[in-house]
Amino acid sequence: MPITNSSNLVRFADSCGADIPRYVRKQLSDFGDDRKAIREFGFDVVYRLCERLIAEGVPAMHFIA
């Protein structure tokens, strides 16, 4: 799920019992309502996660946008 809106992400995570890493919550709060910065940050988080998964040998990924 792409990070495009911090309040939606927090609400979604809270409703399903998922944890949002502290560094993600902190950065999102620092961005406030800057949607462009939030989208760019979200892209960077997903990009780095994919790099780690590929390095660990994950055979495939599925994206929903």
Secondary structure, 3 states (H helix, E strand, C coil): CCCCCHHHHHHHHHHHCCCCCHHHHHHHHHHCCCHHHHHHHHHHHHHHHHHHHHHCCCCCCCCCC
